[in-house]
């Protein structure tokens, strides 16, 4: 007996779909992580492998995920377990999809809190709350006080941060409750144009800064652009730069977490995915390279110089975005306004990504358990609001960092490798190729057939192996972890194991119920 496929939601327009998928890809990584990676890995030298990996890993994965998602949607599946089960007629296939659910859920939990910092800082900017702090260390202390990582005189605990976390959580789940066309698509149509307008305004302001201090002519906006775009070819022999560039592609396109699959599952069977995939990739790259690369690094070099900017960047994305940038806003006319735009830009970038993470899990509950959207959203929302408490209160002990590595870094490449093998090798490269090109306004160049079948999985395997040996094993063995943090690190790990185990159990239950409904022929 064939499984009955119920009517599923659809996108209201192709324009809305492209904006939504681009919004999923355009996140905090475009404006925070990308500048840090570029500055920490040789500036222009980083951009060469970055564009190579965009061509041989990023675009192929984007097309594959659109193809897997649309194919799964034909059979009523909006999440990775069902999609993998359709592609690979094997009892274990659906359990590989649990990786996608796990990655999306864990990232959603801590990403919601990080996202709330941007909303909070937009308020702190317009009210000039951090104005008057004169150096980088003071601004870092202000940030750590806001996050609750340090007891400072600037904040009375984490009350303000907690309020903005609740507001951010409520906005996310209200949008998810409204559904695909009335919620996520409507958000994309408002947030994405606003994001680009804000970014362009800030870029224009950056470009017109010139040389802020005439006494230090080497510190200029042009020097900042030169640092990013003038490659030092001697650094291309460093494999770490190549691996950093490959890693950034995962973050920038939001591949390897099942979110694109979920969005693509709401397409009609003959809807184009070739041009749509290219359009979302191009939109993301414009946001990251043209806009993201024209704000934080050039403005920081203009005020602090290349050496100091590089040192700040090595402190992480948050040091550059939340400590270095506010120092700049203090020193320019109408700095509170530009600070407000900067952090609101980050908030819009963040929320268009976080709702995508939630959508895959909601689709799983709707499609595989028959839940109503209201019940699915409430179930996920209840779980996330409980789990985020651990992130909020244990942030300073490395709880979030542990989640970010295993789900938000290593987990991405593991899932991407699994889906590539299942789609291109087990399902079959020719069938996968036909699926991706079906209904396309244009055909994918045949060159990419061989890239997707051979080059992309090989590169994913190399990246996964490199990260396993150089990062995953030392992190797993707790190398360099402070003794006072050990309990919280293990707590984070136990929590993640529990989440993954829960998804395995839910998948087992869902398919067992389907087998009973459909009889022994399933």
ABEGO torsion letter per residue (X at the ends): XBBBBBBBBBBABAAAAAAAAAAAABBAAAAAAAAAAAAAAGEAAAAAAAAAAAAAAAAAAAAAAAAAAAAAAAAGBABAAAAAAAABBBAAAAAAAAAAAAAAAAAAAAAAAAAAAAAAAAAAAAAGAABGBABAAAAAAAAAAAAGABBBAABBEAAAAAAAAAAAAAAAAAAAAAEAAAAAAAAAAAAAAAAAAAAAAAAAAAAAAEBABAABAABBAAAAAAAAABBBAAAAABAAAAAAAAAAAAAAAGBGAGAAAAAAAABBAABBAAAAAAAAAAAAAAAAAAAAAABAAAAAAAAAEAAAAAAAAAAEAAAAAAAAAAAAAAABBGAAAAAAAAAAAAAAAAAAAAAAAAAAAAAAAAAAAGBBAAAAAAAAAAAAAAAAAAAAAAAAAGAAAAAAAAAAAAAAAAAAAAAAAAAAAAAEAAAAAAAAABGBABBBBAAAAAAAAAAAAAAAAAAAAAAAAAAAAAAAAGBGBBAAAAAAAAAAAAAAAAAAAAAAAAAAAAAAAAAAAAEAAX
